[in-house]
Amino acid sequence: MTVTELNSEVDVQAITPRIGAQLSGIDLRLVSDGAVQAIRSALMVHRVVFFRDQNLEPLDLVAFARRFGTLTRAHPTLVSSPLDPALFDLDSEAGSAANHWHTDVTFVDQPPVYSFLRAEIIPEIGGDTLWANTVAGYRDLRPAIQAMADQLRAVHTNGQDYGRSDVAKATGRSRPEQIEHLRSFVSTVFESEHPVVRIHPETNERALLLGGFAQRVVGYRSAESIDILRTLQAAVTRPENTVRWRWRTGDVAIWDNRATQHYAIYDYGHRHRKVQRVTTKGMTPIGLDGQPSRSLQGDATDYYVAAS
């Protein structure tokens, strides 16, 4: 791993050349303004950063995340933790398993900027998470495909197969608590139209805005949409563009949703896995033509309201 130093408090060790770094020399309960800026800078370069053995309490995570921006509520359709409106419990015993490539909450028109994840219960084996660099995915495209992608817009929704309890039930592989979780997930259906290529507002880089919630390309038939989305998505998740984190209880991860996708690997069966997430409020993505994303269905106002 390559080691760099952003300030006297934070050491940054790159995990792969394209994505991911482990940050050390810092206690997230006692983080200074300089360290917060160093973490922000590391996120612009490495997209996702990891901290070992922090052992934060849930409300410590909320307080730390608030240093990076206004917090959203936990989720547009799922309930918050009783501890705080901003805190989202992702508990396998309650049926939660985000085992598909996605960027957080892209079915609303203002997806969050940063996500913060705290590991509370990690199975002895399995339960890793993968992240992918969507800026590198765009750069990997051939110029002609880049030119096509630059002009496209896609509709993202939480009401696709991933979130449909009837589809999950029909497979016969989902437990009752998982099916109930999916019913809650689609209790309100959201749809938003996003540019397929967004401009990162801080780095001015081009990034692919796709993932599992992207269901169709505007102006194309279903079969064409599937082929286009599959081709572009494959560029994002090439192994060269990914990093895998093997969790330990007490770890914390932060990632930039404007430049990443992630996948929580569901390979631990009935073993217990519980993590907690907090997200910061986003801005409307902008395409290369200057046109913003737009909401097509569902009112996310309550989700955007700052959590108390």
N, C-alpha and C positions, 0 to 999 in steps of 0.2 A: 504494500500500500504506500502511496506517495504521501508524504507529510508536508503540510504547509502550516503557517501560523498567521491568523488574521489579526489577532491582538494578543496581549500578554496573558489573557485568560483562557483562550480557546485554541486548542490544537485541532487541526483538520486532517484526517487521514482518508484520502480517496480510496474507495473500495473497488471501483472499476473505472476505466478511462472515461466512460460516457455518463455514468449516473451513480450517485450514492457516495456518501462520506460518513465516517464515524467521527464525532466530535467529543473531545475529552478535556479534562481540566476544568470542569464547570459543574456547579450544583444548581439545578434549575429552580430550586426554591429560593436561591439567593442571587439571582442573575442581575448583573449591572446593566445600565443602558448601553455601555460599550459592548458587552457580550451579546445583547439582543441585536445590535447592529452587525456584529460579526456573524451571528447565526443567519440573519437576513442575507448577508453577502454570500455566505456559503450556499444558501438555497438557490441563489441566482446562478451559481456555477454548477452545483452538484444535484439540484432538483429535489433530492430527498436526503435528510440527515438523520443520524441515529445517535442516541445517548444510552450507554449501558448503566444499569444498576442505579437508577435515580431514586426509586422507591418513593415517588410522589404520592400523596394522598389525592383522591379525586378532585377536591376543591383546589389543591395546589396546581393541578393541571389547568383548571379553569382560569385561575389567577395568572399563571404564566402565559397562556394563550392570549389573554386580554392585552398583553404587552405588544401584540402584533396587529391589533385592530379590533374593531367592533365584532362581537360574537353573534353568530346566528343562534336561533333555537336549534335543538338537537337534530331535528329532521322535519321535513314538510308533512309527513304522514304518520310517523312512528312516535311513540311517547318518549318524553325526556326522562332522564333519571330523576328520582324523587329528591336527589341532593341538589340539583341545579337545572334550570331550564336549558342551559347550553350543553349539558352533558348527555352523551348518547351511549347507552350500554349496548355493546355488541356481544351477546352472550349465547353460546351454542346451546345451552339448556333451554333457552327461550326460542330456539329455532333460527337464530341469526347465522348466516354464512354467505359472505359476499364473494363467492368463488366464480367470478367472471371478470374479465378485463373491463375496467370502467374508470372514469373520472368522477369524483363525488358530485352527485346531485345535478348532473347536466340536464335533467328534465325540467329544471326551472331556468328562467332567462338570465339569472345572475348566480351562477355556480360559485361556491366559496373559493377564496384565494388560498388560504392555508388550512391544512388538516393536521391535527395533533392527536397522536394515538398513544395511549398508556397501556402497558401490558400488566394485567392484574392476575390472571390465571392462565398458564400456558401448559399444554399437555407435555408429557415427558418426551414424546416423539411426535413430529408433524406440527402443523399449524403455522408454517412460515408464511411470509408475505413477499410477493414480487412487485417491483415497480418498473415502469418503462418510461423512457424519455421521448416525449412526443415531438420535441424540437429535432432531435436526431432522426426520428422516424421521417419527418418531412424532408430533411436534408438527404436521406438515403434514396428518395424517389428519383427516378429519371426525370430530366428537365421537362419532357413532354407531359408526364403524369403530374408533375408539380403544377404546370400551367393549367391543366384541367382542374386539379383540386382547388387551385386559387379561386376558381369561379363558382364552386359548388356551395350549396347550403343543405343541411341535413336536419331532419326532425328527430328530436330526442324525447323519449317518453318513459315513464315508470310502468306503463301498462302493457309492455311487451311480454314475450314468453317467459323471460326470467322472473317477472313479477306476478305471473298469473297462477293462482292457486289451483285452477282446474287443470292446467297443463302439468303442474307438479304432482297433483293427485293421480293423474292418468298414468304417469310413469311408474307408480307403485314403489318408488324408492324414497319418498319423503315421509318423515315422521309427522304425527299430528301437530306438534308444536311448530314445525317448519311450515306446514300448510297454513296454520293460523297466522304466523308471521307474515306470510305472503299476502294473505287477505288484508291485513292491516296496511301493508306496504302500498297496495293499490286502492285503499279505501277512498282516496281522492286521486283521480287520474290527472297528471300534468303532461303537457306537451309544450316544447319550445323549439323554435327554429334557430339554429346556430350556423355561422360560417364554418365550413369544413376546415379552413385554415384561418386561425386567429392570429392577431398581433399581440405578443406579450407586451403589456404596457410599461414594464420597467426595463426590459432588455431590448425591445424592438425586434425580437426574433419571431420567426414564423413557426407555428406549432399546429399539429393536427388535433382538432377537437372532435374526437370520435368516442370509441368505447361501446360497451354493451347497451347503453341507453339509446344510441343512435340507430334508428330503425329504417329510415328511408331517405333517399336523396331527392330533394325537391326537383320536380320536372322530369323524373325518370320513372319508368315502369318498375314493378317490384323486382323482377328478375335482374334487371340492369342495376338497380340499387344494391341488391345483395352482392353482385360481383364487384361493384365499385367499392363498397364499404369493406368487403373482405380483402381486396387488394391493398387498400390504404392502411387498414388495421394491421395487416401482416408486416408492413414496414415498421410500425411502431413497436411491435412485440418481438422483433428479431432478437435472438439471444444477446447479440452485441449491444443492444440498447437497454438491457435489463440488469437489475440487481436483485438478489435474494437475501432477505434478512431472517436469520434464525433467532427467534425471540427468546429472551429470558425474562422471567418475572421482574418487574421494575424498569424495564427498558421503555424509552420514549422515542417515537419517530415523528418527524415533521416533514411534510411535503408540500410542494407548490402545485396546486391543481391546474394552474395555467400551463404547465409544462410536463405533466405526468399522467399516466394511468397506473392502476394497481390491481392486484389479484390476491385475495386471501385464500390460500390453498386449503381445501377441505379434504384432508387426508388422515384425519385423526379419529374418525368413526364416532363412537359414543364418549370419547374422552372429553373432558371439560375444557373449554377455551373461553375466556372472557377478556375483552379489551374495552377501553372507553375512549370515545372520540369527542373532540371539540373542533369547531370550524369557525373561521373568520369570514365576515360578510364580503361578498364579491362585487365586482362591477360587471356591467353588461359587456360581453365579448364583442370585439369589432373585427370585421373582415377586411381584406385588402382593398375592397371598394369603399371602405368607410361606413358600410352599413352595419348597424348593430344587430345583435340577436333580438328575438321578439317572442313573447309568450303567445301561445296558441290556445291553451286550455289550462284551467286551474289558476287560482289566485294564491300566490306564494307570499302575500304581504305579511302574514303572521310569522312565517319562517324568517323573513328578513328583519323583523323587529329585534332590536338589541335585547339579549337575555339579561334579566336583572341579576 
